[in-house]
C-alpha cells in the first residue's frame, strides 16, 4: 500500500489521477517546515549511525 496514497493499492502510477493543490504559499509553509525538520532529523540519525560505525571500527 502506498504511503502517499493509502487508498490506492497495486495500480499503475500512470493511471492514478493527480490532485492539484491550490492554496497560497503561506498556507503551505507548515508543509515545507515539516519537510525541513524531517530532513534535519534524518541527517542527525545518519551522522549518529556513522559515528557508531566509526567507534566500532576503531575498537577492532
C-alpha positions as CSV (number, residue, x, y, z in Angstrom):
1,X,0.0,0.0,0.0
2,X,1.3,3.4,-0.9
3,X,2.1,5.7,2.0
4,X,1.3,8.8,-0.1
5,X,-2.0,7.4,-1.4
6,X,-3.2,4.9,1.3
7,X,-6.4,4.1,-0.7
8,X,-4.5,3.1,-3.8
9,X,-3.1,-0.4,-4.0
10,X,-1.4,-2.1,-6.8
11,X,-2.4,0.3,-9.6
12,X,-0.3,1.6,-12.4
13,X,1.1,5.0,-11.2
14,X,0.4,6.5,-14.6
15,X,-3.3,5.8,-14.3
16,X,-3.7,7.4,-10.9
17,X,-5.4,10.8,-11.1
18,X,-3.3,13.7,-9.9
19,X,-4.8,16.1,-7.4
20,X,-3.7,19.7,-7.8
21,X,-3.3,21.7,-4.6
22,X,-4.3,25.3,-4.9
23,X,-3.5,27.2,-1.8
24,X,-1.5,30.3,-1.2
25,X,2.2,29.6,-0.4
26,X,1.8,30.9,3.2
27,X,-0.9,28.3,3.9
28,X,1.5,25.5,2.8
29,X,4.5,26.8,4.7
30,X,4.0,24.3,7.5
31,X,4.4,21.5,5.0
32,X,7.8,23.0,4.0
33,X,8.7,23.4,7.7
34,X,7.8,19.8,8.4
35,X,9.8,18.5,5.5
36,X,12.8,20.5,6.5
37,X,12.5,19.2,10.1
38,X,12.3,15.6,8.8
39,X,15.4,16.1,6.6
40,X,17.3,17.5,9.6
41,X,16.3,14.6,11.9
42,X,17.3,12.1,9.2
43,X,20.7,13.8,8.8
44,X,21.2,13.7,12.6
45,X,20.3,10.0,12.7
46,X,22.7,9.2,9.8
47,X,25.5,11.1,11.5
48,X,24.8,9.2,14.7
49,X,24.9,5.8,12.9
50,X,28.1,6.7,11.1
51,X,29.7,7.8,14.4
52,X,28.7,4.4,15.9
53,X,30.3,2.6,13.0
54,X,33.4,4.7,13.4
55,X,33.7,3.8,17.1
56,X,33.1,0.1,16.3
57,X,35.8,0.2,13.6
58,X,38.2,1.8,16.0
59,X,37.6,-0.8,18.7
60,X,38.5,-3.7,16.3
